[in-house]
């Protein structure tokens, strides 16, 4: 344990941030999993809705520096490619 007052405060701050960032990253993983399962189920509307929500969460996490901005962009891109590929695989519905 640190003896210096400022270092004790820094330890407290780091712990609060660690817990908050862990929660944010867990939520990102859950959102990404939701996108993948929606894309694999073959429902394009659900997949695009989930993709939009996941992209929003990733942008917020990058803005708060819970994840690196390039990491957020890469994950958004991969999810979008996955949704697009699933929509290409399913034939369009006939009226």
Biopython code that builds the backbone (N, CA, C, O; Angstrom):
import numpy as np
from Bio.PDB.StructureBuilder import StructureBuilder

atoms = [
    (1, "UNK", "N", (0.848, -1.182, 0.000)),
    (1, "UNK", "CA", (0.000, 0.000, 0.000)),
    (1, "UNK", "C", (0.892, 1.243, 0.000)),
    (1, "UNK", "O", (1.925, 1.302, 0.667)),
    (2, "UNK", "N", (0.455, 2.214, -0.763)),
    (2, "UNK", "CA", (1.238, 3.439, -0.886)),
    (2, "UNK", "C", (1.136, 4.285, 0.374)),
    (2, "UNK", "O", (0.127, 4.249, 1.079)),
    (3, "UNK", "N", (2.181, 5.041, 0.649)),
    (3, "UNK", "CA", (2.187, 5.970, 1.783)),
    (3, "UNK", "C", (1.862, 7.389, 1.362)),
    (3, "UNK", "O", (1.508, 8.226, 2.192)),
    (4, "UNK", "N", (1.984, 7.658, 0.075)),
    (4, "UNK", "CA", (1.798, 9.015, -0.425)),
    (4, "UNK", "C", (0.311, 9.258, -0.678)),
    (4, "UNK", "O", (-0.380, 8.430, -1.271)),
    (5, "UNK", "N", (-0.159, 10.407, -0.215)),
    (5, "UNK", "CA", (-1.583, 10.723, -0.283)),
    (5, "UNK", "C", (-2.114, 10.720, -1.721)),
    (5, "UNK", "O", (-3.185, 10.178, -1.996)),
    (6, "UNK", "N", (-1.363, 11.322, -2.617)),
    (6, "UNK", "CA", (-1.821, 11.396, -4.005)),
    (6, "UNK", "C", (-1.849, 10.014, -4.650)),
    (6, "UNK", "O", (-2.703, 9.734, -5.491)),
    (7, "UNK", "N", (-0.917, 9.155, -4.257)),
    (7, "UNK", "CA", (-0.888, 7.803, -4.817)),
    (7, "UNK", "C", (-2.053, 6.975, -4.286)),
    (7, "UNK", "O", (-2.605, 6.146, -5.009)),
    (8, "UNK", "N", (-2.428, 7.193, -3.033)),
    (8, "UNK", "CA", (-3.588, 6.487, -2.466)),
    (8, "UNK", "C", (-4.845, 6.883, -3.239)),
    (8, "UNK", "O", (-5.678, 6.034, -3.556)),
    (9, "UNK", "N", (-4.975, 8.167, -3.538)),
    (9, "UNK", "CA", (-6.121, 8.646, -4.313)),
    (9, "UNK", "C", (-6.098, 8.046, -5.722)),
    (9, "UNK", "O", (-7.132, 7.629, -6.245)),
    (10, "UNK", "N", (-4.931, 8.009, -6.318)),
    (10, "UNK", "CA", (-4.777, 7.455, -7.666)),
    (10, "UNK", "C", (-5.202, 5.987, -7.696)),
    (10, "UNK", "O", (-5.842, 5.549, -8.652)),
    (11, "UNK", "N", (-4.856, 5.229, -6.666)),
    (11, "UNK", "CA", (-5.243, 3.818, -6.586)),
    (11, "UNK", "C", (-6.769, 3.691, -6.538)),
    (11, "UNK", "O", (-7.353, 2.841, -7.211)),
    (12, "UNK", "N", (-7.405, 4.551, -5.732)),
    (12, "UNK", "CA", (-8.871, 4.535, -5.645)),
    (12, "UNK", "C", (-9.503, 4.859, -7.001)),
    (12, "UNK", "O", (-10.456, 4.202, -7.421)),
    (13, "UNK", "N", (-8.969, 5.872, -7.678)),
    (13, "UNK", "CA", (-9.504, 6.260, -8.982)),
    (13, "UNK", "C", (-9.355, 5.129, -9.994)),
    (13, "UNK", "O", (-10.284, 4.818, -10.740)),
    (14, "UNK", "N", (-8.175, 4.521, -10.008)),
    (14, "UNK", "CA", (-7.920, 3.434, -10.956)),
    (14, "UNK", "C", (-8.866, 2.262, -10.735)),
    (14, "UNK", "O", (-9.332, 1.646, -11.694)),
    (15, "UNK", "N", (-9.147, 1.957, -9.486)),
    (15, "UNK", "CA", (-10.046, 0.843, -9.182)),
    (15, "UNK", "C", (-11.467, 1.144, -9.661)),
    (15, "UNK", "O", (-12.128, 0.276, -10.232)),
    (16, "UNK", "N", (-11.932, 2.369, -9.430)),
    (16, "UNK", "CA", (-13.274, 2.745, -9.900)),
    (16, "UNK", "C", (-13.349, 2.673, -11.420)),
    (16, "UNK", "O", (-14.339, 2.193, -11.973)),
    (17, "UNK", "N", (-12.319, 3.144, -12.089)),
    (17, "UNK", "CA", (-12.302, 3.115, -13.557)),
    (17, "UNK", "C", (-12.216, 1.694, -14.087)),
    (17, "UNK", "O", (-12.840, 1.361, -15.094)),
    (18, "UNK", "N", (-11.446, 0.859, -13.410)),
    (18, "UNK", "CA", (-11.310, -0.537, -13.840)),
    (18, "UNK", "C", (-12.658, -1.242, -13.806)),
    (18, "UNK", "O", (-13.027, -1.944, -14.747)),
    (19, "UNK", "N", (-13.388, -1.050, -12.717)),
    (19, "UNK", "CA", (-14.701, -1.690, -12.575)),
    (19, "UNK", "C", (-15.667, -1.163, -13.637)),
    (19, "UNK", "O", (-16.400, -1.939, -14.251)),
    (20, "UNK", "N", (-15.667, 0.158, -13.853)),
    (20, "UNK", "CA", (-16.559, 0.752, -14.851)),
    (20, "UNK", "C", (-16.218, 0.257, -16.246)),
    (20, "UNK", "O", (-17.113, -0.103, -17.011)),
    (21, "UNK", "N", (-14.937, 0.234, -16.587)),
    (21, "UNK", "CA", (-14.525, -0.210, -17.919)),
    (21, "UNK", "C", (-14.828, -1.681, -18.136)),
    (21, "UNK", "O", (-15.171, -2.095, -19.243)),
    (22, "UNK", "N", (-14.701, -2.470, -17.077)),
    (22, "UNK", "CA", (-15.007, -3.898, -17.196)),
    (22, "UNK", "C", (-16.477, -4.091, -17.537)),
    (22, "UNK", "O", (-16.817, -4.933, -18.369)),
    (23, "UNK", "N", (-17.352, -3.316, -16.901)),
    (23, "UNK", "CA", (-18.782, -3.402, -17.180)),
    (23, "UNK", "C", (-19.079, -3.003, -18.620)),
    (23, "UNK", "O", (-19.895, -3.633, -19.294)),
    (24, "UNK", "N", (-18.409, -1.952, -19.085)),
    (24, "UNK", "CA", (-18.625, -1.482, -20.459)),
    (24, "UNK", "C", (-18.176, -2.545, -21.451)),
    (24, "UNK", "O", (-18.890, -2.837, -22.410)),
    (25, "UNK", "N", (-17.005, -3.127, -21.232)),
    (25, "UNK", "CA", (-16.493, -4.138, -22.155)),
    (25, "UNK", "C", (-17.362, -5.391, -22.160)),
    (25, "UNK", "O", (-17.540, -6.019, -23.204)),
    (26, "UNK", "N", (-17.905, -5.757, -21.000)),
    (26, "UNK", "CA", (-18.803, -6.908, -20.938)),
    (26, "UNK", "C", (-20.059, -6.634, -21.749)),
    (26, "UNK", "O", (-20.545, -7.510, -22.465)),
    (27, "UNK", "N", (-20.581, -5.424, -21.639)),
    (27, "UNK", "CA", (-21.775, -5.057, -22.397)),
    (27, "UNK", "C", (-21.485, -5.074, -23.895)),
    (27, "UNK", "O", (-22.345, -5.457, -24.687)),
    (28, "UNK", "N", (-20.288, -4.663, -24.287)),
    (28, "UNK", "CA", (-19.914, -4.695, -25.703)),
    (28, "UNK", "C", (-19.892, -6.121, -26.228)),
    (28, "UNK", "O", (-20.369, -6.390, -27.331)),
    (29, "UNK", "N", (-19.338, -7.038, -25.436)),
    (29, "UNK", "CA", (-19.285, -8.437, -25.857)),
    (29, "UNK", "C", (-20.687, -9.006, -26.023)),
    (29, "UNK", "O", (-20.957, -9.740, -26.974)),
    (30, "UNK", "N", (-21.579, -8.664, -25.095)),
    (30, "UNK", "CA", (-22.957, -9.149, -25.169)),
    (30, "UNK", "C", (-23.648, -8.595, -26.414)),
    (30, "UNK", "O", (-24.372, -9.320, -27.096)),
    (31, "UNK", "N", (-23.431, -7.328, -26.707)),
    (31, "UNK", "CA", (-24.046, -6.715, -27.885)),
    (31, "UNK", "C", (-23.531, -7.361, -29.164)),
    (31, "UNK", "O", (-24.300, -7.593, -30.097)),
    (32, "UNK", "N", (-22.233, -7.654, -29.211)),
    (32, "UNK", "CA", (-21.647, -8.299, -30.387)),
    (32, "UNK", "C", (-22.221, -9.703, -30.555)),
    (32, "UNK", "O", (-22.508, -10.133, -31.673)),
    (33, "UNK", "N", (-22.383, -10.409, -29.452)),
    (33, "UNK", "CA", (-22.956, -11.753, -29.525)),
    (33, "UNK", "C", (-24.392, -11.696, -30.029)),
    (33, "UNK", "O", (-24.813, -12.557, -30.801)),
    (34, "UNK", "N", (-25.156, -10.677, -29.594)),
    (34, "UNK", "CA", (-26.530, -10.507, -30.060)),
    (34, "UNK", "C", (-26.573, -10.279, -31.571)),
    (34, "UNK", "O", (-27.444, -10.811, -32.260)),
    (35, "UNK", "N", (-25.633, -9.492, -32.080)),
    (35, "UNK", "CA", (-25.580, -9.226, -33.520)),
    (35, "UNK", "C", (-25.305, -10.527, -34.276)),
    (35, "UNK", "O", (-25.959, -10.818, -35.277)),
    (36, "UNK", "N", (-24.345, -11.299, -33.798)),
    (36, "UNK", "CA", (-23.963, -12.529, -34.487)),
    (36, "UNK", "C", (-25.125, -13.527, -34.488)),
    (36, "UNK", "O", (-25.412, -14.133, -35.519)),
    (37, "UNK", "N", (-25.785, -13.701, -33.360)),
    (37, "UNK", "CA", (-26.899, -14.654, -33.304)),
    (37, "UNK", "C", (-28.061, -14.188, -34.176)),
    (37, "UNK", "O", (-28.719, -15.011, -34.811)),
    (38, "UNK", "N", (-28.324, -12.877, -34.217)),
    (38, "UNK", "CA", (-29.387, -12.366, -35.077)),
    (38, "UNK", "C", (-29.034, -12.565, -36.551)),
    (38, "UNK", "O", (-29.901, -12.890, -37.362)),
    (39, "UNK", "N", (-27.769, -12.371, -36.893)),
    (39, "UNK", "CA", (-27.340, -12.565, -38.283)),
    (39, "UNK", "C", (-27.441, -14.031, -38.683)),
    (39, "UNK", "O", (-27.844, -14.345, -39.803)),
    (40, "UNK", "N", (-27.079, -14.924, -37.776)),
    (40, "UNK", "CA", (-27.128, -16.356, -38.081)),
    (40, "UNK", "C", (-28.552, -16.890, -38.121)),
    (40, "UNK", "O", (-28.818, -17.893, -38.784)),
    (41, "UNK", "N", (-29.478, -16.227, -37.414)),
    (41, "UNK", "CA", (-30.864, -16.694, -37.403)),
    (41, "UNK", "C", (-31.558, -16.415, -38.731)),
    (41, "UNK", "O", (-32.564, -17.048, -39.052)),
    (42, "UNK", "N", (-31.026, -15.467, -39.507)),
    (42, "UNK", "CA", (-31.589, -15.190, -40.817)),
    (42, "UNK", "C", (-32.615, -14.076, -40.816)),
    (42, "UNK", "O", (-33.312, -13.887, -41.813)),
    (43, "UNK", "N", (-32.727, -13.335, -39.729)),
    (43, "UNK", "CA", (-33.670, -12.227, -39.652)),
    (43, "UNK", "C", (-32.917, -10.929, -39.924)),
    (43, "UNK", "O", (-32.239, -10.422, -39.031)),
    (44, "UNK", "N", (-33.021, -10.374, -41.146)),
    (44, "UNK", "CA", (-32.214, -9.196, -41.483)),
    (44, "UNK", "C", (-32.595, -7.940, -40.694)),
    (44, "UNK", "O", (-31.726, -7.138, -40.354)),
    (45, "UNK", "N", (-33.888, -7.765, -40.402)),
    (45, "UNK", "CA", (-34.304, -6.570, -39.650)),
    (45, "UNK", "C", (-33.717, -6.580, -38.247)),
    (45, "UNK", "O", (-33.189, -5.573, -37.776)),
    (46, "UNK", "N", (-33.815, -7.724, -37.589)),
    (46, "UNK", "CA", (-33.276, -7.846, -36.238)),
    (46, "UNK", "C", (-31.764, -7.641, -36.236)),
    (46, "UNK", "O", (-31.215, -6.982, -35.354)),
    (47, "UNK", "N", (-31.102, -8.217, -37.237)),
    (47, "UNK", "CA", (-29.644, -8.113, -37.308)),
    (47, "UNK", "C", (-29.203, -6.657, -37.491)),
    (47, "UNK", "O", (-28.253, -6.209, -36.849)),
    (48, "UNK", "N", (-29.892, -5.923, -38.366)),
    (48, "UNK", "CA", (-29.488, -4.532, -38.591)),
    (48, "UNK", "C", (-29.794, -3.668, -37.371)),
    (48, "UNK", "O", (-29.039, -2.750, -37.051)),
    (49, "UNK", "N", (-30.904, -3.964, -36.689)),
    (49, "UNK", "CA", (-31.227, -3.221, -35.466)),
    (49, "UNK", "C", (-30.172, -3.462, -34.407)),
    (49, "UNK", "O", (-29.696, -2.525, -33.766)),
    (50, "UNK", "N", (-29.809, -4.722, -34.226)),
    (50, "UNK", "CA", (-28.777, -5.062, -33.231)),
    (50, "UNK", "C", (-27.429, -4.466, -33.615)),
    (50, "UNK", "O", (-26.668, -4.026, -32.754)),
    (51, "UNK", "N", (-27.140, -4.455, -34.911)),
    (51, "UNK", "CA", (-25.872, -3.881, -35.378)),
    (51, "UNK", "C", (-25.814, -2.388, -35.061)),
    (51, "UNK", "O", (-24.776, -1.885, -34.631)),
    (52, "UNK", "N", (-26.922, -1.682, -35.270)),
    (52, "UNK", "CA", (-26.966, -0.254, -34.981)),
    (52, "UNK", "C", (-26.743, -0.002, -33.490)),
    (52, "UNK", "O", (-26.013, 0.909, -33.101)),
    (53, "UNK", "N", (-27.385, -0.826, -32.668)),
    (53, "UNK", "CA", (-27.236, -0.678, -31.215)),
    (53, "UNK", "C", (-25.796, -0.963, -30.777)),
    (53, "UNK", "O", (-25.233, -0.239, -29.956)),
    (54, "UNK", "N", (-25.207, -2.034, -31.338)),
    (54, "UNK", "CA", (-23.829, -2.379, -30.982)),
    (54, "UNK", "C", (-22.859, -1.280, -31.429)),
    (54, "UNK", "O", (-21.916, -0.950, -30.709)),
    (55, "UNK", "N", (-23.092, -0.722, -32.607)),
    (55, "UNK", "CA", (-22.241, 0.360, -33.095)),
    (55, "UNK", "C", (-22.307, 1.583, -32.189)),
    (55, "UNK", "O", (-21.299, 2.241, -31.932)),
    (56, "UNK", "N", (-23.515, 1.872, -31.710)),
    (56, "UNK", "CA", (-23.689, 2.992, -30.798)),
    (56, "UNK", "C", (-22.919, 2.762, -29.502)),
    (56, "UNK", "O", (-22.251, 3.668, -29.002)),
    (57, "UNK", "N", (-23.013, 1.548, -28.960)),
    (57, "UNK", "CA", (-22.299, 1.219, -27.725)),
    (57, "UNK", "C", (-20.786, 1.288, -27.926)),
    (57, "UNK", "O", (-20.057, 1.773, -27.060)),
    (58, "UNK", "N", (-20.321, 0.796, -29.080)),
    (58, "UNK", "CA", (-18.886, 0.841, -29.366)),
    (58, "UNK", "C", (-18.387, 2.275, -29.481)),
    (58, "UNK", "O", (-17.311, 2.605, -28.983)),
    (59, "UNK", "N", (-19.172, 3.129, -30.138)),
    (59, "UNK", "CA", (-18.770, 4.528, -30.260)),
    (59, "UNK", "C", (-18.705, 5.207, -28.892)),
    (59, "UNK", "O", (-17.788, 5.981, -28.619)),
    (60, "UNK", "N", (-19.682, 4.914, -28.039)),
    (60, "UNK", "CA", (-19.672, 5.499, -26.700)),
    (60, "UNK", "C", (-18.461, 5.022, -25.904)),
    (60, "UNK", "O", (-17.810, 5.814, -25.222)),
    (61, "UNK", "N", (-18.158, 3.722, -25.991)),
    (61, "UNK", "CA", (-17.021, 3.178, -25.260)),
    (61, "UNK", "C", (-15.714, 3.790, -25.756)),
    (61, "UNK", "O", (-14.808, 4.049, -24.964)),
    (62, "UNK", "N", (-15.615, 4.020, -27.060)),
    (62, "UNK", "CA", (-14.404, 4.631, -27.616)),
    (62, "UNK", "C", (-14.291, 6.081, -27.172)),
    (62, "UNK", "O", (-13.192, 6.562, -26.894)),
    (63, "UNK", "N", (-15.415, 6.779, -27.103)),
    (63, "UNK", "CA", (-15.389, 8.171, -26.676)),
    (63, "UNK", "C", (-14.947, 8.281, -25.218)),
    (63, "UNK", "O", (-14.265, 9.233, -24.837)),
    (64, "UNK", "N", (-15.342, 7.301, -24.408)),
    (64, "UNK", "CA", (-14.962, 7.296, -22.996)),
    (64, "UNK", "C", (-13.630, 6.610, -22.753)),
    (64, "UNK", "O", (-13.176, 6.500, -21.613)),
    (65, "UNK", "N", (-13.002, 6.145, -23.836)),
    (65, "UNK", "CA", (-11.698, 5.477, -23.783)),
    (65, "UNK", "C", (-11.722, 4.165, -23.018)),
    (65, "UNK", "O", (-10.692, 3.740, -22.493)),
    (66, "UNK", "N", (-12.888, 3.511, -22.945)),
    (66, "UNK", "CA", (-12.941, 2.171, -22.355)),
    (66, "UNK", "C", (-12.302, 1.174, -23.316)),
    (66, "UNK", "O", (-11.721, 0.175, -22.891)),
    (67, "UNK", "N", (-12.413, 1.451, -24.613)),
    (67, "UNK", "CA", (-11.688, 0.707, -25.647)),
    (67, "UNK", "C", (-11.041, 1.739, -26.568)),
    (67, "UNK", "O", (-11.474, 2.890, -26.625)),
    (68, "UNK", "N", (-10.025, 1.326, -27.270)),
    (68, "UNK", "CA", (-9.340, 2.223, -28.193)),
    (68, "UNK", "C", (-10.256, 2.519, -29.375)),
    (68, "UNK", "O", (-10.981, 1.629, -29.820)),
    (69, "UNK", "N", (-10.243, 3.735, -29.889)),
    (69, "UNK", "CA", (-11.124, 4.072, -31.010)),
    (69, "UNK", "C", (-10.935, 3.187, -32.239)),
    (69, "UNK", "O", (-11.909, 2.862, -32.918)),
    (70, "UNK", "N", (-9.714, 2.798, -32.530)),
    (70, "UNK", "CA", (-9.494, 1.927, -33.690)),
    (70, "UNK", "C", (-10.044, 0.526, -33.438)),
    (70, "UNK", "O", (-10.529, -0.134, -34.357)),
    (71, "UNK", "N", (-9.965, 0.080, -32.192)),
    (71, "UNK", "CA", (-10.545, -1.213, -31.842)),
    (71, "UNK", "C", (-12.057, -1.173, -32.042)),
    (71, "UNK", "O", (-12.642, -2.123, -32.562)),
    (72, "UNK", "N", (-12.677, -0.094, -31.638)),
    (72, "UNK", "CA", (-14.123, 0.056, -31.823)),
    (72, "UNK", "C", (-14.472, 0.052, -33.310)),
    (72, "UNK", "O", (-15.428, -0.605, -33.722)),
    (73, "UNK", "N", (-13.711, 0.773, -34.106)),
    (73, "UNK", "CA", (-13.960, 0.831, -35.545)),
    (73, "UNK", "C", (-13.788, -0.546, -36.183)),
    (73, "UNK", "O", (-14.582, -0.945, -37.035)),
    (74, "UNK", "N", (-12.761, -1.261, -35.773)),
    (74, "UNK", "CA", (-12.516, -2.602, -36.319)),
    (74, "UNK", "C", (-13.653, -3.555, -35.983)),
    (74, "UNK", "O", (-14.105, -4.321, -36.834)),
    (75, "UNK", "N", (-14.112, -3.504, -34.733)),
    (75, "UNK", "CA", (-15.210, -4.386, -34.324)),
    (75, "UNK", "C", (-16.501, -4.048, -35.061)),
    (75, "UNK", "O", (-17.236, -4.945, -35.474)),
    (76, "UNK", "N", (-16.776, -2.762, -35.224)),
    (76, "UNK", "CA", (-17.972, -2.351, -35.968)),
    (76, "UNK", "C", (-17.896, -2.865, -37.400)),
    (76, "UNK", "O", (-18.884, -3.363, -37.939)),
    (77, "UNK", "N", (-16.739, -2.746, -38.006)),
    (77, "UNK", "CA", (-16.559, -3.186, -39.380)),
    (77, "UNK", "C", (-16.773, -4.692, -39.511)),
    (77, "UNK", "O", (-17.441, -5.148, -40.439)),
    (78, "UNK", "N", (-16.216, -5.451, -38.596)),
    (78, "UNK", "CA", (-16.359, -6.903, -38.651)),
    (78, "UNK", "C", (-17.811, -7.326, -38.461)),
    (78, "UNK", "O", (-18.297, -8.229, -39.143)),
    (79, "UNK", "N", (-18.495, -6.671, -37.538)),
    (79, "UNK", "CA", (-19.906, -7.002, -37.315)),
    (79, "UNK", "C", (-20.738, -6.648, -38.549)),
    (79, "UNK", "O", (-21.619, -7.410, -38.946)),
    (80, "UNK", "N", (-20.457, -5.496, -39.151)),
    (80, "UNK", "CA", (-21.201, -5.078, -40.340)),
    (80, "UNK", "C", (-20.970, -6.050, -41.491)),
    (80, "UNK", "O", (-21.904, -6.387, -42.219)),
    (81, "UNK", "N", (-19.731, -6.499, -41.657)),
    (81, "UNK", "CA", (-19.439, -7.474, -42.714)),
    (81, "UNK", "C", (-20.182, -8.772, -42.478)),
    (81, "UNK", "O", (-20.668, -9.403, -43.417)),
    (82, "UNK", "N", (-20.267, -9.169, -41.211)),
    (82, "UNK", "CA", (-20.949, -10.421, -40.869)),
    (82, "UNK", "C", (-22.446, -10.321, -41.168)),
    (82, "UNK", "O", (-23.041, -11.259, -41.697)),
    (83, "UNK", "N", (-23.044, -9.189, -40.830)),
    (83, "UNK", "CA", (-24.467, -8.994, -41.107)),
    (83, "UNK", "C", (-24.708, -8.951, -42.611)),
    (83, "UNK", "O", (-25.662, -9.554, -43.102)),
    (84, "UNK", "N", (-23.856, -8.247, -43.344)),
    (84, "UNK", "CA", (-24.004, -8.151, -44.797)),
    (84, "UNK", "C", (-23.873, -9.520, -45.445)),
    (84, "UNK", "O", (-24.618, -9.845, -46.370)),
    (85, "UNK", "N", (-22.939, -10.319, -44.969)),
    (85, "UNK", "CA", (-22.745, -11.662, -45.530)),
    (85, "UNK", "C", (-23.958, -12.540, -45.263)),
    (85, "UNK", "O", (-24.356, -13.331, -46.118)),
    (86, "UNK", "N", (-24.538, -12.406, -44.094)),
    (86, "UNK", "CA", (-25.713, -13.225, -43.776)),
    (86, "UNK", "C", (-26.905, -12.805, -44.629)),
    (86, "UNK", "O", (-27.731, -13.644, -44.990)),
    (87, "UNK", "N", (-27.004, -11.516, -44.956)),
    (87, "UNK", "CA", (-28.102, -11.046, -45.790)),
    (87, "UNK", "C", (-27.903, -11.455, -47.244)),
    (87, "UNK", "O", (-28.877, -11.645, -47.972)),
    (88, "UNK", "N", (-26.659, -11.591, -47.670)),
    (88, "UNK", "CA", (-26.374, -12.065, -49.030)),
    (88, "UNK", "C", (-26.733, -13.544, -49.168)),
    (88, "UNK", "O", (-27.183, -13.993, -50.222)),
    (89, "UNK", "N", (-26.522, -14.292, -48.076)),
    (89, "UNK", "CA", (-26.763, -15.739, -48.120)),
    (89, "UNK", "C", (-28.241, -16.054, -48.177)),
    (89, "UNK", "O", (-28.627, -17.043, -48.800)),
    (90, "UNK", "N", (-29.080, -15.251, -47.549)),
    (90, "UNK", "CA", (-30.516, -15.516, -47.556)),
    (90, "UNK", "C", (-31.145, -14.915, -48.802)),
    (90, "UNK", "O", (-30.921, -13.740, -49.091)),
    (91, "UNK", "N", (-31.928, -15.689, -49.549)),
    (91, "UNK", "CA", (-32.556, -15.142, -50.754)),
    (91, "UNK", "C", (-33.662, -14.160, -50.389)),
    (91, "UNK", "O", (-34.284, -14.296, -49.336)),
    (92, "UNK", "N", (-33.914, -13.175, -51.242)),
    (92, "UNK", "CA", (-34.972, -12.206, -50.926)),
    (92, "UNK", "C", (-36.335, -12.887, -50.922)),
    (92, "UNK", "O", (-36.565, -13.855, -51.647)),
    (93, "UNK", "N", (-37.233, -12.361, -50.089)),
    (93, "UNK", "CA", (-38.559, -12.959, -49.979)),
    (93, "UNK", "C", (-39.388, -12.626, -51.208)),
    (93, "UNK", "O", (-39.310, -11.517, -51.738)),
    (94, "UNK", "N", (-40.178, -13.585, -51.655)),
    (94, "UNK", "CA", (-41.065, -13.387, -52.786)),
    (94, "UNK", "C", (-42.413, -12.875, -52.296)),
    (94, "UNK", "O", (-42.957, -13.406, -51.328)),
    (95, "UNK", "N", (-42.968, -11.835, -52.960)),
    (95, "UNK", "CA", (-44.272, -11.319, -52.529)),
    (95, "UNK", "C", (-45.422, -12.210, -52.933)),
    (95, "UNK", "O", (-46.576, -11.901, -52.638)),
]
sb = StructureBuilder()
sb.init_structure("model")
sb.init_model(0)
sb.init_chain("A")
sb.init_seg("    ")
for serial, (resi, resn, name, xyz) in enumerate(atoms, 1):
    if name == "N":
        sb.init_residue(resn, " ", resi, " ")
    sb.init_atom(name, np.array(xyz, "f"), 0.0, 1.0, " ", f" {name:<3s}", serial, name[0])
structure = sb.get_structure()
